């Protein structure tokens, strides 16, 4: 039997997650983390959340996410997760939960269902072959998982893959060829250092020129609050950024991204910014870094040069509804 969410089933749902979702590498949940990730997330809606009950007990959990304020939110409903007990893991039961989500999205006037990184419900997962190092969100469904295979069988198109990369900062070295690249950029008037409002100008204009509203909002806030980030500048004028440089409580280096203004491309600044970022994390006692990149992104070579290794692949997926 499929029912809509009821808080009375919270403990059973957490127990299901900790038995089954962890098999795909997701971090186990406590009552506090379940509430933070699901129940208290502003886009949580009990009408978008479903349970599969057998004998009155929770054997399946599916959660979706909608909102006109989300990217693509006018057209898309987001699938956050579908989790089934091992003894109930069948196409029939996956289908019951998936159809409940899809029917809800259609009822809300959505044109498609997406498994995509725009979903604000962020699911942390453990990085394989590490001392329980974790990443704070999953940008899609793990490639090779039972859910990934079922979605492919159910008409979902794999639109792209996101490669998760990992670096234990104890292994990081700032190599001589990067120092030489930095020196060459300096000969052209560029400097890469931590942002200093007394020395640097034009940050607002540089961020606007990158065309990424999320970067613009976060890095501007860092500048206002005094949180450090790495800046490339030419004669004091901002040309690119990397950061912010923040060590999370779990030891991970959090950063929003790296960008170089189009007017300053072609000088190797992106590579220097990234290596300087790694060095800055190491200097504040950060244990590790993890990030996502497209499997065909040229920046993959920069990450590998810094010592990052691929650890997990996630798929972004979509199904368009027939009108």
C-alpha positions as CSV (number, residue, x, y, z in Angstrom):
1,X,0.0,0.0,0.0
2,X,1.3,3.5,-0.9
3,X,0.5,6.3,1.5
4,X,1.5,9.9,1.7
5,X,4.0,11.0,4.3
6,X,3.0,10.9,8.0
7,X,5.4,11.9,10.7
8,X,4.4,8.8,12.8
9,X,6.6,6.8,10.4
10,X,9.8,8.9,10.9
11,X,11.7,6.3,13.0
12,X,10.9,3.4,10.7
13,X,11.9,5.5,7.6
14,X,15.3,6.4,9.2
15,X,15.8,2.7,10.0
16,X,15.0,1.8,6.4
17,X,17.5,4.4,5.1
18,X,20.2,3.1,7.4
19,X,19.7,-0.4,6.2
20,X,19.3,0.2,2.5
21,X,20.4,3.6,1.3
22,X,23.8,3.1,2.9
23,X,24.4,0.2,0.5
24,X,24.8,2.8,-2.3
25,X,27.2,4.8,-0.2
26,X,24.8,7.4,1.3
27,X,25.6,8.5,4.9
28,X,23.4,7.1,7.6
29,X,20.9,9.4,9.2
30,X,19.9,10.4,12.7
31,X,16.6,11.9,13.6
32,X,18.3,15.4,13.6
33,X,19.9,14.9,10.2
34,X,16.6,13.5,8.7
35,X,14.7,16.5,9.9
36,X,17.3,18.9,8.5
37,X,17.7,17.2,5.1
38,X,14.0,16.3,4.6
39,X,11.4,17.4,7.0
40,X,12.6,20.9,7.8
41,X,13.9,21.7,4.3
42,X,11.7,24.6,3.0
43,X,10.7,22.6,-0.1
44,X,9.6,19.5,1.7
45,X,5.9,18.7,1.0
46,X,4.1,15.7,2.5
47,X,2.1,15.5,-0.7
48,X,5.4,14.9,-2.6
49,X,6.6,12.2,-0.2
50,X,5.4,8.6,-0.2
51,X,5.8,5.4,1.8
52,X,5.3,1.8,0.8
53,X,3.7,-0.1,3.7
54,X,3.5,-3.9,4.0
55,X,1.9,-5.3,7.1
56,X,1.7,-1.8,8.4
57,X,5.5,-1.4,8.3
58,X,7.6,0.9,6.1
59,X,9.3,-1.0,3.3
60,X,9.8,1.9,0.9
61,X,10.4,5.6,0.9
62,X,10.2,8.1,-2.0
63,X,10.6,11.8,-1.8
64,X,10.2,14.5,-4.5
65,X,10.7,18.2,-4.5
66,X,8.9,21.0,-6.3
67,X,8.9,24.8,-6.2
68,X,8.5,27.7,-8.6
69,X,11.6,29.3,-7.1
70,X,13.9,26.4,-8.1
71,X,15.8,26.4,-11.3
72,X,13.5,24.8,-13.9
73,X,10.9,24.7,-11.2
74,X,8.1,25.9,-13.4
75,X,8.5,22.8,-15.6
76,X,10.3,20.2,-13.5
77,X,9.6,18.1,-10.4
78,X,12.8,16.7,-8.8
79,X,13.2,13.1,-7.6
80,X,15.3,13.2,-4.4
81,X,15.3,9.5,-3.6
82,X,13.5,6.1,-3.9
83,X,14.6,3.6,-1.2
84,X,13.3,0.0,-0.9
85,X,13.9,-2.7,1.6
86,X,16.0,-5.5,0.0
87,X,13.2,-8.1,0.3
88,X,10.8,-5.7,-1.6
89,X,13.3,-4.5,-4.3
90,X,11.4,-5.2,-7.5
91,X,10.3,-3.3,-10.6
92,X,6.8,-3.5,-9.3
93,X,7.5,-1.8,-6.1
94,X,9.9,0.7,-7.6
95,X,7.1,1.4,-10.1
96,X,4.5,2.0,-7.4
97,X,6.7,4.7,-5.7
98,X,7.9,6.3,-9.0
99,X,4.4,6.5,-10.4
100,X,3.2,8.2,-7.2
101,X,5.9,10.9,-7.6
102,X,5.2,11.3,-11.3
103,X,1.4,11.6,-10.8
104,X,2.0,14.2,-8.2
105,X,4.3,16.2,-10.5
106,X,1.7,16.0,-13.3
107,X,-1.0,17.1,-10.9
108,X,1.1,20.2,-10.2
109,X,1.4,20.9,-13.9
110,X,5.0,19.8,-14.3
111,X,6.2,18.7,-17.7
112,X,9.1,16.5,-16.6
113,X,10.7,14.7,-13.8
114,X,14.4,15.3,-13.1
115,X,17.2,13.8,-11.1
116,X,19.5,16.8,-11.0
117,X,21.8,18.8,-8.9
118,X,19.4,21.7,-8.7
119,X,17.4,19.7,-6.1
120,X,17.9,21.6,-2.7
121,X,17.5,18.4,-0.7
122,X,21.1,17.4,-0.4
123,X,22.0,13.8,0.4
124,X,25.5,13.3,2.0
125,X,27.5,10.2,1.0
126,X,30.8,8.6,2.0
127,X,33.7,8.7,-0.3
128,X,34.9,5.1,-1.0
129,X,38.2,3.9,0.3
130,X,38.6,6.8,2.7
131,X,38.4,7.1,6.6
132,X,34.6,8.0,6.3
133,X,35.3,11.2,4.5
134,X,32.1,12.5,3.2
135,X,30.6,14.8,0.5
136,X,27.7,17.0,1.4
137,X,25.4,16.3,-1.6
138,X,24.7,13.9,-4.5
139,X,24.1,15.6,-7.9
140,X,22.2,12.7,-9.3
141,X,21.7,8.9,-8.9
142,X,24.7,6.7,-8.4
143,X,25.6,5.0,-11.7
144,X,25.2,1.3,-11.4
145,X,22.8,1.4,-8.5
146,X,19.5,-0.5,-8.6
147,X,17.6,2.8,-8.9
148,X,19.7,4.0,-11.8
149,X,19.0,0.8,-13.7
150,X,15.3,1.0,-13.0
151,X,15.0,4.6,-14.1
152,X,16.7,3.6,-17.4
153,X,14.2,0.8,-17.9
154,X,11.3,3.3,-17.1
155,X,12.0,5.8,-19.8
156,X,14.4,8.1,-18.1
157,X,17.2,9.5,-20.3
158,X,20.7,9.8,-18.8
159,X,21.6,13.3,-19.8
160,X,25.0,13.6,-18.3
161,X,27.4,12.1,-15.8
162,X,29.1,13.9,-12.9
163,X,32.4,12.5,-11.8
164,X,33.2,12.9,-8.1
165,X,36.9,13.6,-7.5
166,X,38.8,13.3,-4.2
167,X,42.1,14.5,-2.8
168,X,43.7,13.7,0.5
169,X,45.5,17.0,1.2
170,X,48.3,15.2,3.0
171,X,49.3,14.1,-0.5
172,X,49.2,17.6,-2.1
173,X,52.3,19.1,-3.5
174,X,52.6,22.5,-5.1
175,X,54.8,21.6,-8.1
176,X,57.6,23.5,-9.8
177,X,55.8,23.8,-13.1
178,X,52.9,25.5,-11.5
179,X,55.2,27.9,-9.7
180,X,56.7,28.7,-13.2
181,X,53.3,29.3,-14.6
182,X,52.5,31.6,-11.7
183,X,55.8,33.5,-12.4
184,X,54.9,33.8,-16.0
185,X,51.5,35.3,-15.2
186,X,53.3,37.7,-12.8
187,X,55.4,38.9,-15.7
188,X,52.1,39.9,-17.4
189,X,51.0,41.9,-14.4
190,X,48.9,39.2,-12.7
191,X,49.0,38.2,-9.0
192,X,47.2,35.3,-7.2
193,X,46.6,35.8,-3.5
194,X,43.9,35.9,-0.9
195,X,41.4,38.7,-1.4
196,X,42.3,41.9,0.4
197,X,39.7,44.7,0.2
198,X,42.4,47.3,0.9
199,X,44.4,46.1,-2.2
200,X,41.9,44.7,-4.6
201,X,39.1,46.4,-6.6
202,X,36.5,45.5,-9.2
203,X,35.2,42.3,-7.5
204,X,31.6,43.1,-8.2
205,X,32.3,43.7,-11.9
206,X,34.4,40.6,-12.3
207,X,31.8,38.4,-10.7
208,X,29.0,39.9,-12.8
209,X,31.1,39.1,-15.9
210,X,31.3,35.4,-15.0
211,X,27.5,35.1,-15.4
212,X,27.0,32.8,-12.5
213,X,24.4,34.2,-10.0
214,X,25.3,31.6,-7.3
215,X,29.0,32.5,-7.4
216,X,28.1,36.2,-7.5
217,X,26.0,35.9,-4.3
218,X,28.3,33.7,-2.3
219,X,31.7,35.3,-3.1
220,X,30.2,38.8,-2.6
221,X,29.0,37.7,0.8
222,X,32.4,36.3,1.6
223,X,34.0,39.6,0.8
224,X,31.5,41.4,3.0
225,X,31.9,39.0,5.9
226,X,35.7,38.7,5.7
227,X,35.7,35.0,4.8
228,X,38.8,34.2,2.7
229,X,39.0,33.3,-0.9
230,X,41.7,33.3,-3.6
231,X,41.7,36.1,-6.1
232,X,43.6,36.6,-9.4
233,X,44.1,40.3,-10.1
234,X,45.9,42.5,-12.6
235,X,47.3,45.7,-11.3
236,X,44.9,45.3,-8.3
237,X,41.7,44.7,-10.5
238,X,39.9,41.4,-10.0
239,X,40.3,38.9,-12.8
240,X,39.2,35.6,-11.3
241,X,38.5,33.8,-8.1
242,X,38.7,30.4,-6.4
243,X,37.0,29.6,-3.1
244,X,35.9,30.4,-0.5
245,X,38.6,28.8,1.7
246,X,36.5,27.2,4.4
247,X,37.2,24.0,6.4
248,X,34.0,22.2,7.3
249,X,33.6,20.5,10.7
250,X,34.1,17.1,9.0
251,X,37.5,18.2,7.7
252,X,36.4,18.8,4.1
253,X,37.4,21.9,2.2
254,X,34.3,23.6,1.1
255,X,34.4,25.9,-1.9
256,X,31.8,27.2,-4.4
257,X,33.9,27.2,-7.5
258,X,36.6,28.7,-9.7
259,X,36.1,31.3,-12.4
260,X,38.2,33.6,-14.7
261,X,36.7,36.6,-16.3
262,X,36.6,36.2,-20.1
263,X,38.8,39.3,-20.6
264,X,41.6,37.5,-18.7
265,X,41.4,34.0,-20.1
266,X,44.5,32.4,-21.8
267,X,47.0,33.2,-19.1
268,X,46.8,30.0,-17.2
269,X,45.0,31.7,-14.3
270,X,42.5,28.9,-13.7
271,X,45.2,26.3,-13.1
272,X,47.2,28.7,-10.7
273,X,44.0,29.6,-8.9
274,X,43.1,26.0,-8.3
275,X,46.6,25.0,-7.0
276,X,46.6,28.1,-4.8
277,X,43.2,27.1,-3.4
278,X,44.5,23.6,-2.5
279,X,47.5,25.2,-0.9
280,X,45.3,27.6,1.1
281,X,43.2,24.7,2.3
282,X,46.3,22.8,3.4
283,X,47.5,25.8,5.3
284,X,44.4,26.0,7.5
285,X,44.5,22.3,8.4
286,X,41.9,20.9,6.0
287,X,42.0,17.2,5.7
288,X,40.6,16.6,2.2
289,X,38.8,18.1,-0.8
290,X,36.1,16.6,-3.0
291,X,34.3,18.1,-6.0
292,X,32.3,17.2,-9.1
293,X,33.2,17.7,-12.7
294,X,31.6,16.6,-16.0
295,X,33.3,13.5,-17.4
296,X,34.4,15.4,-20.5
297,X,35.3,18.7,-18.7
298,X,38.8,19.9,-19.7
299,X,39.3,21.0,-16.1
300,X,39.5,17.3,-15.2
301,X,43.2,17.4,-16.3
302,X,43.9,20.2,-13.8
303,X,42.3,18.2,-10.9
304,X,44.2,15.1,-11.8
305,X,47.4,17.1,-12.0
306,X,46.7,18.3,-8.4
307,X,46.4,14.7,-7.3
308,X,42.6,14.2,-7.3
309,X,41.3,10.8,-8.2
310,X,37.8,9.7,-9.5
311,X,35.8,8.0,-6.8
312,X,32.1,7.8,-7.8
313,X,30.0,8.7,-10.8
314,X,26.5,10.1,-10.7
315,X,24.0,10.4,-13.5
316,X,21.6,13.3,-14.1
317,X,18.4,11.9,-15.6
318,X,15.1,13.2,-17.1
319,X,11.8,11.9,-18.2
320,X,9.5,14.2,-20.2
321,X,5.8,13.6,-19.6
322,X,3.5,13.0,-22.6
323,X,0.9,15.8,-22.9
